[in-house]
Amino acid sequence: MERRNFIQLSTLAGLGLSIPSGSVFNSCSNHPEHSVEFKKMIAALLKDWCDGMLKVQINNPANLEEHGALDCPSCFHIHGRCMDAVYPFLYMADISGDKKYIEAAKLVMTWAENNVSQENGAWTVIPNPKSWKGITVFGAIALAEALHYHGHVLDEKTRKSWTERLTKAGQFIYKEFTIDFTNINYGGTAIYGLDLIGDVIGNEDFKTKSAKLANEVKRYFTKNEGLLFGECKKSSSKLSAKGLHGVDLGYNVEETLNSLVMYALKHKEEDLLQIVTKSLNSHLEFMMPDGAWDNSWGNRMYKWSYWGSRTCDGSQPAFGMMAHINPAFGTAAVKNTELLKRCTADGLIHGGPHFVSAGIKPCVHHTFAHAKPLASMLDHWEHLPEINTNTALPRTMADGVKHFDDLDVSLFARGDWRGTVSAYDAEYHYKYDYRQASGGALGALYHNRVGLLCAASMAEYHMVEKNNQQSQPGKDICLTPRIETFKDEVWYTNLYDLPATVTSKDENGNVELLANVKLKDVDRNVIENTASEFFISYICSADIMKIKVNSKQVVSEPTAFVLPIVSPNKEVFNQVSDTEISIQKSEGLVTVKANVPIRIKEMEGSRTFNMVPGVEALPLEVFFEEGIKELLISLTVS
């Protein structure tokens, strides 16, 4: 098959897409040296990651159970998907001429064949034939792109062997995958996967099924904001009590939407492009000014790592390839890549901004997954639109309140403050509640000058996917701001109050969101014989962020509002008085005041650390005291 780019973006000009006035697609024939700085950044980052993976690749021919695999600095097992690195390794071999990358690619493929390859064409997530096989689609895409773009650097025997192996993987996907056999990221990604594999090996049946799935996926977008849904177990795919679908921003922007964009662009599917354009715009509303994805509310936020989702590929293709439709998509691609770079150390991505400061080792899965989309961007570079940061992100320019009806999540902004309040009640699992930010909780708080100040974690950290998550180090302290009390050693908090409601208003320069919540345990039982119903007011003006908490009932049990402030241990904090603390950040001083004493939760060391979203924090708490009917907390930045 003649080597060519699958996605000819320059053919899109005649599609008639609804794009902003004055926005036209810039064919690269007019600017062959477009987006130079972005290209330099991703090329350098890709090399850094590939070299980092080389450092942890196991070379031990005497033990085929590990020979060729990528050792994980943090996990006690080998990740079955490490063969995904075949694509970035082969890309580096091609552009550098260095044979060490060819050998690295061969080694990961050899390990996969010896340890996770199945007779039916699948690969498994760990070296256990009974383990999950859906991940085959991701490995197959990586192998197909490696062969298509860079297979010429391989010897004929290897190229033939890998092509035969790709055929078997394609047959497994073709037979087993439907649009909804599990979470939507699998069926959705198979759309691009089957089409790609079909081209590489010349199988029209694969391409026909791909087109069928592409038509079916159009039903999986919410009616108001067009958010992609389906990130929930099939047995719980029914609507929530509030009538909401299971949506996870991390999986959507870093995996499924990539597939849909690449397929739609390749085939000039105008109908699908219109759908994904609306969806990308809605998802983009949740990107923080620093390029982070605010997945505090997401259905699968247990894998949230602030920059994205732990085992997904990255959002660069979906947003970068569509920058001709909305230039802010290009800004998103650049800003998120910059954040990934800041979270990289010793050649590997770390699962959050504070892994290094907290002394937490990285999981190699982040790196081999996120290396693939950078290679894909570079392989399509001559057909990409201009990508830069000239257009501001929606949340950078935001002011006021924006409520997402399909999520019951509100974004607020005033001055330099940015925040998220969630009453989203969808659950990932039909049996267990892995509680993301909900119950009227503040999922995220950000200030343009000093950055992230609050970020939700799971209510209680659980290894929902034991093969794809790192163990929580030390004491598990929830990072989601909340009301809490303990009675008979049972934890009651608004985080488990899924029917909670949030209303908002914007007047006299103040944005105010009012949450009406109840304190419940993990089984949704309401606390008794003390105040159970509370009101939380989040009041934001240009100069100050206030939180007010009150109840019309008698508070007879020790009850507190907990406000963990994101802060790495290198930052100096000062207990100015019983009711005031300050935290010195590099770009400003954060001051927290209250009308009652501010305490710091008991913790190990000077900070608590949480795997979701990978940050250190100071867990502050203020208690209702006798005679105090309302807690008043304020935050300022100077």
N, C-alpha and C positions, 0 to 999 in steps of 0.2 A: 504493500500500500504506500502510495506517495506521501511523504511527510508534509503535513500542512497544519495550519491552525484550525481546530474544530470550530472555534467561535469567531466568525468574521463580523466583528462589531461595526465595521464601517458600512455594512449593508443596511443599517437600521434607519438611515435618514428618511427613507420613504415609507416607514411604517405608520406614520400618522399618530404617533403616541402623543398623549396629552402632556406636554411639558411646559414649564414656565415661559412666559413671553420673553423672547430674546435669547432663550437658551437653545443652542443648536449643538449637534454632535460634531466634535472636532476630529475629523479623520486624521489619523497619524501621518497620512501622506503629506499633510500640510505642516506638521511639526514633528519630524522624526526624532527630535531630541526632547520630547515632552517630559514633564514631570521628573526632571533630572535628579533633584534632591531626594524625592521619594524613592526613585529607583535605586539610588546609591544606598539609601538606608536599608531597604529590604534585601538588597544583594549582600550587604555587609552582615546584616542580622542572620540571613540564611546561612552564610558561611560560618558565622560564629556558632550557630546551633548545630550545624553538621559536624564541625570540629569538636564541639562539646559532646555530641553523641559518640564520636569516634573514641573519645577518652573513656567512655564507660562501656564500650563494646567488649564482650568477653571473647577472648581468643584462647580456647582450651580444647584442642582437637581430641583430647583423651576423654572428654565428657560431652557427649553429643546433646545432653539435656540442657546444656547452657552455651555450648560453642556457637558463637555468632550472634547471640542475643544481646540486647541492650540491658545492662545491669541497671537496676533502679536504686539510686542513693537512699530513697526513703522507704521503699516497700520491701517486704520479705518474700516477694515472688517476682517472677519475670512476667511482664505484660505481653500477652499473646499478640497484641496488635503492633508490636515493635517492628514487624515487617513492613508497616506503612512507610518506614523510613527509606524504603527502596527508591521511592520517587525523588525526594530531595538529594539522596546520595548520588543517584544517576545523573541528576541535573548538574551537580557539582563536578562530577567526573567529566561531563561533556564540556562545560564552560572553562574548566581549569586544566584539563588534560592530565590531571593527577590520578594515577591508577589506584591510589589508596581508597578513593571513593568507590571505584568499581568493586574492589575487594570487599568493602564494607557492605555494599548492596548485595553482593553474592552471599555474604555471610548471614545477613538477616533472613534472606530467602531460604538458605540451607537450614537455618535453625527452625524456621516456620514449617518446612516440610518434614523435619524430624520430630516436631513436637506438637504442633497444633493443626496440622493438615488432616482432613478427613476424606474417606473414600467417596463421599457424595459431593465433593468439591468445596465443601465449607472449610473455613478456619474457625477455631474456637478462641474464646477470650482468654483462656488459660490452658495449660497443657493437661486438659481433662476432656475426653471425648464427649462427656455428658454436659459440659458447660455451654454457655450461650454462643450460638453460631450466627446470629444476625449481623455481627461485626464483619462478616465476610464482604459485605458491600463496600466497606471503607477500604479494606485491603485490596479488593479487586479494582477499585477506581485508581488507587495509588499505582498498582502494577500496570494497569492499562495506560495511564499517562506516562509512566516511565518508559514503557515499550514504544509508545507512539512518538514521543518527542526525543527520546535519547537511546532507543534500542540499538541504534547503529554503533554505539561504543562497545557493545557486547560481542563476544565471539558467537558464531553461528549456532553452536550447540546449546549455549545458554539461552540465546534468544528464542530458539525453537522450543526448548523445555519450558520456559516461562510463558510462552504463548499458549502452549498446551494446558498449562496449569490455569491460566486465565480463562480459557474456554470452560474448564470444569467449574470454576468459581461462578462464571456467568450462568451456567446451566443450573447450579444450585439456586441462585438468586431468581432466575426465570421461573423455576418450579415452585419455590417456597414463598416468595414475597407477594403480598397483596398490599393495597394502600393502607389497610388498617389492622394488619395481623398483630401489631404491637404499637408502641409509640410512633407517632407520625414521622419522626426523623428517619426511620428505616425505610418505609415505603416511599417517602418523599425523596430521599437520597437515591433510591433505586431508579428514579426517573432518569437522572443524568447518568447513573452507573450503567444501566442496561443499554442506553443509547450509545454511550462511549464504547463499551465492550463490543457492542454490535458492530460498530465501525472498525474497531481494531482487528477483530477476527472475521469480519464479513458475515455476520449472522443477522438476517432481517427479522427473524422471529423475536429476537431480543429488542430490536428497535420498535417493532409493532407493540409489544407489551409496554415498553417505555411510554409510547404515545397514549396508550390506554390509561396508564397510571397518571399521566400528566393531565388528562381530562378529568379523572376522578378527584385529584387533589384540589381542584377548584372549589369543592364543597367544604373545604377545611379552613375557611377564613371567616372570622366573626363578622356579624352583619353590620356593625357600626364602624369600627375602626379598621376592619380588615386584618386583624391579627391572626396569624396562623395558629390553629389549635390542634389538639390531639396528643399532647404530651401527658398521657396518663395511661394507666393499665387498661386494657380493653374491657376488663370486667367492671371498671368504674368510669367508663367513657360517657355515661349519662351526665346530664347537666347537674351542677351543684344546686343546693337549696335556693340560691339566689338566681338560678337559671344561667350560670356562667360555665363556659368551657374550660378545659385544662390547657393553659398557655404557659410556655416557658420561653422567656426571651433569649436565654443563653443558647439553648439548642436551636432555636429558630434562626438567629442571626449568624451563628457560627457553623451551622451545618445545613439545615434543610433549605433555607432560602438561597444558599449558594447553588445548590443543585437546581432549583427551579429557575434561577436567573440564567445559569449557564445553558440549560436546556432551551429556555425560551429565546435567548439571544441567538443561539445556534440555528434554531428552526424558524426564527422570525415569527414566533407565536404571539401575535399582537394581543389577543385576549388574555393570555396568561401574563404577558408583560404588564398589561394594565393592572391586573390583580396584584402582582408582586410589587409594582411601583407604589401602589397605595399602602401595601403592607410594610414595605421598607420605610416609607415616610412615617408610619405610625410607630414602628419599632425605634426609629431614630429619635423620637421624642424622649426616649429613656437614656440616651447617651449623655453622660456627664461632661462638663466642659473639658475635663482632662482626658477624654477618650475612653472612660470606663463605661461598662454596660451595667446599668442599675437593674439588676435582677433580684432585688431584695424581696419582691413579691412573687417571683416565678414559681411555677408548679414543681420544678426540679431544682430549686435554688440550693439544695444540699450539695450541689457541685459548682456553686458560684465561687469564682475566684477574683472578683472585682473586674478583672480585665475581660472575663468571658466565662466559659464553662470548661471544666477540668479536662474532658476527653474529646472535645469537639475540635474542629479544624481552624476556626478563625473567620472573621467577618470580612476580610479584605476582598475576596472575589465578588461577593454579592454587591457590596457598596462601591468598590472601585470600578467595576465593569459597568455600573449604571450611573456614573458621575456625569455623563452627558445629559441625562434626564434631570437630575438635581445635583448641582455642584456640591451641595452639602454632603452628599453621599461620599464624595471624594475626601472631604474634610474628615469624615468619620473613619475612612480607611487609614488616613495618615495618623490621626490622633490616637487611634487604638494601637497602631503599630508602634508609635512612640511609647505608649504605656507598656506594651510587651517588652520593648527594649529596656525600659527602666526596671522591669521585674526580672531581667536576665542577669545572671551572675555565673561566671565560670562556664559559659557556653550552654547553660540550661535555663529554661523559664522556671521561675519559682511561682508557687500558687497564690500569689498575693503580694502586695507592696511591702509587707513587713516580715517576710520569711527570713531574710538575711539578718535583720536586726534582732529577731527572736531566736536565731540559731536553728531554724527548722530547715532540714534538707529538702531539696526539690524532688518531685516525682518526674521521672523522665517522660512519662506519657504526654505531659503538656508540650514538650519540645517536639517529639516526633510527629504529633498530630498537627501542631501549628506550623511546622516547617513546610508541609504540603501546599497550603494555599499561597505561600510566598513563591514557591517554585512555579505554581500555576500562573500567578500574576506575571512573572518574568517570561514564561513561555508564551504568553499572549501579548507581550508588551507592545509590539508594533501595531496591534489593533485596539489598544486601550484608548479611552478618551483622556483628556487632560485631567490630572488628579493633583489637587493642591488644597491649601487651607484658606483660600480667599473668601469662601462663603462660610459664615458663622453657623455653628450647630444650633438647632432650635432651642436647646436648653440654655445656651449661652445668651441668647437674645430674649428669653422668656420673661414674662411679667404677668402676675395674677395667678389664677387657678385653672388648671385643665383637668377635667374629670374624664376618665376612660370608662364609658358605660359598660363595655364588654369585660371589664376587670373589677369594677368598683374600686379603682385606684385613682388617687388624685396627685397631680404634680403641682407644686406651688413655687413661686418665685417673686422676689421683691428685692430690689437693690442687688447686692452680691449673694444673697441667700438662695439656695435651691433645696427643695425637699420633696419627699415622697410619703404619702400617708395611704395605708392599705387597709381595705376591708374586704379583700378578695377571699372568697371562701372555697374555691376549688381545691380538691385534694389529689395528690398524685396517686395514692394507693387506696384501694377500696377498703383495706383493713387497718392500716397503720397511718397515723397522722404525722408526717414529717413537716412540722409547722414552719412555714415561711412567714414573713411579715404579714400579719393580718390583725383582726380585732381592733381596728382603728389605730394601729401602731405606726410610729415614725420609722419607715423602712430605711431611709437615707436622709442625711443632712450634709450639705456641702456649702462652702463659702468660696467665692472666686479668688479671694486673696490667700487663704490658708489651706484650701482643699477640703478633703473629706473629714467630717467631724463625727458623723454617726453612720453606722452601717449594720443592717440586721444580720443575725446569724440564725441557724435553726434554734427553735426554742430549747431543744435538747439535742446535742450532737449524736447522730446515729450513722453507722456505716451502712447506709441504704444499699450501696453497691460496694461490697467489701473488696472487690478486685479493682475498683476505680476510685477509691478514696483513701486518704491517709488518716491514720489514727490521730485522734485529738491528743496533743501533748499536755500533760498537767491537768489541772482542774478545769472542768467545763463550766464556763460562766457565759450565759447567753448575752449577746451584744445588742439585741433588739431593745430599744427604749420601751419601758412598760411599767404598769402597776403590778405589784405582786405582794402576796402575803403567804405565810405558811401556817397551816393549822393541822395539828396532829401529824406533823412531818409531811403533809401533802402540800404541793406547790399549787397555788391558785394565781392566775394571771389573765389579763385581757387577751393575751396572744391566742388563747384557745376559744375565744368568743367569736365564732364564725358569723353569727347573725348581726354583729355590731354594725352600727350605721355611722356615716360621716356626712355632715353637711358643711357648706362653705359660704363665705361672703367676702366681698372686697369693697371696703369703704373707708373713707378718711385716711387713706394711705396705708391701711392695715389689711393684710390678707389673714383671714381667720378660718381655720377648719375645726369643727367641733365634733368629737367622737363620743358617742353614747355606747358604753361598754359594760360588760359584766365580768366578774372574776370567776374563772372556771378552772377545773383541773383537766388533765389530759383526756379524761373520759367524758368531758363536757358537763360535769356536775357543777352547779353553782354553789359557791361557798355559803354557809349558813351561820346564823347567830353573830354576824358582823356585817359591815357594809359590803354589798356585792355589786351594786350599780354605781358607776362613776361617769363623770364627764371630763374629757381631756380636751383642752383648747390649745391649739397651736396657732400662735399669733405672730405674724412676721411683718415687720416694717423694714425700711431701708437700713436702719441703724441697729436693730435689736431683734433677736428671736426669743419669744416668751412661750413658756409652757405652763398652763394652769390645770390643776387637777382638783376636783371636788366631788363630794357626794352629798345627797340629801339624807342619807342614812347615817346611823351612828357607827363610827369606826371603833370597834372594840378589840380588834386584834392588830398587832404590829403590821402596819401596811405602809409600803414605800413606793415612790416612783424611782425607778432605776434608769440612769442616763449614762451609759458607757460612752466616753469620748475617745475617739480614735486618736492614738498618740503612741509613736514608737518610743522605746525606752530611753533613747538619747535625748529626748526633749525634757526640759526642766519644768517641773510643776511646783507651785508654791501655794501652801495653805495660808492665804492672806489673813483669814479669820475663820471662825466657826462656820460662817455662812458665805464664804467666798474663796474660790481657788482660781489660780491662773496657770495657763500652760503656754510656755514660750515656744512658738513654732518659728521656723526660719523666716517666714514672711509676715509674721504678726503675732500679737499676744491675744490669746483666747481667754476670756474671763467668764466664769460661771458663778452666778449669785443665786441665793435662795432666801426665803423668809424663815427657814428653819435650818439647823446645822446640816452641812454637807458631809457625808461620810464616804469612805472608800470601802467597797466590799472586800471581805477577807479574800486574799489571793496569794498565789505563790510568786514571789519576786515583786518587782516594781510595776509590772504590767501583767494583764491577762492577755492570752493569745487565743484566737479562734480560727479554725481552718476555713470557716465560711464567714467572711470572704477573704481570709488570709491577712488579718490586721491585728495589731496590738491595741489595747485600749485601757483607759482608766475607768473602772466601773463605779461611777458615782451613784449615791442613793440618798434620798431625802425622805424622812418618815413623817407621817401625820403625828402631831403631838397633841397633848391635852389642850383643848381650847382653840386649836388650829383647825378650821373647817376647809381651808383651801391651801394647797401647796402652790407656791409661785417660784418659778425658775426662769432665769434669763441668761442668754448667751450674747456676748458682744465680741467683736474683733477690732483691735486697734493696732 
